[in-house]
Amino acid sequence: MCVVAGGTAIVVDERMALHDPGAGHPERSDRLRVLMDRFADARDVVHLGARMATEDEIALAHTPALIELAEATARRGRVHLDPDTATSPASYAAARLAAGSVLQLCEAILAGEVTNGFALVRPPGHHAEHGRAMGFCLFNNVAIGAKALARAGVERIAIVDWDLHHGNGTQHLFEDDPNVLYVSSHQFPFYPGTGAAEEVGRGPGRGRTVNLPFPAGFGDAEYARAYGDVVAPILRQFAPDFVLVSAGFDADHRDPLGGMMVTPAGFGTLARICADAANASAGGRIAAVLEGGYDLHALVEGVERTLAVLRGDASRPPAVTGDPRRADRVVERVRAAQAPYWRL
């Protein structure tokens, strides 16, 4: 492991490629292999070694029953946990590595060994509920990271989720927590069916859940408009001490599962808004965590653009797709839902 003070880190481990959900499954091993081919020997990032999350660390976000269920799959062949989520004997270890990679990155950032970074992990995590694996996800990697950060004394944590799908698991794990802001932009209506603008959190966490439900067809310009008019001002007002990003790239126009039109330039805009928030109040502390993204070229290009922003690339490529005026209705709906909690 190479560690130097400052810089942008990546965490990746080939053992996560051994998770095999079955022939033809979109969440396939090649997703990690293309990223390793592109970034494993990159000289402009710090390479952190992955580690497995302990059961106690996973239990910060999940029930003992779910952990036991996942552990039991290591002694069996193919196990279908739901219609979309299947495991192989290597899946439990891969899931522990995915969560542990996020923890390793967060620990390095907190220690000042690196400034920020990207955990390139699989299986993804944001659909995993407190007691249920679902949507390709076994454990909720970002949620485990956020829980660990809170335990380490980080007071205010922002999670920004730009994956194509709504992160139901992450929302539900934090919807009553006033110290964790969860922001999700996602195709809607779509799997998993949650994420309406009116879902704003519960009890002391009201206003700490911000959903931007986008119709299919939104591109760079619509995303930039909504993030600029809603997400950026909320992040400024919340003033997080650490920013986590659920970075899925299945909103790319090439992705086989989605209906969005985002390009790598669009993902760069989203990454810039998140990085600006981290620079403003969190000392630059931001960790991106891979979620979805099932076109291999789009996946590599999206990660490349996000890493460029984390490394300090100040360029702001113009929107390639979309029309900002098409976001008017969504922006107004979200403003109305969030009006009691934020100045928008």
PyMOL commands that set and color helices and strands:
alter all, ss='L'
color gray80, all
select helices_A, chain A and resi 14-18+30-39+55-58+64-75+91-110+141-151+168-174+203-205+220-238+264-281+296-310+324-338
alter helices_A, ss='H'
color red, helices_A
select strands_A, chain A and resi 8-11+46-48+79-82+85-87+116-119+157-161+180-187+209-214+242-247+286-290
alter strands_A, ss='S'
color yellow, strands_A
deselect
rebuild
show_as cartoon
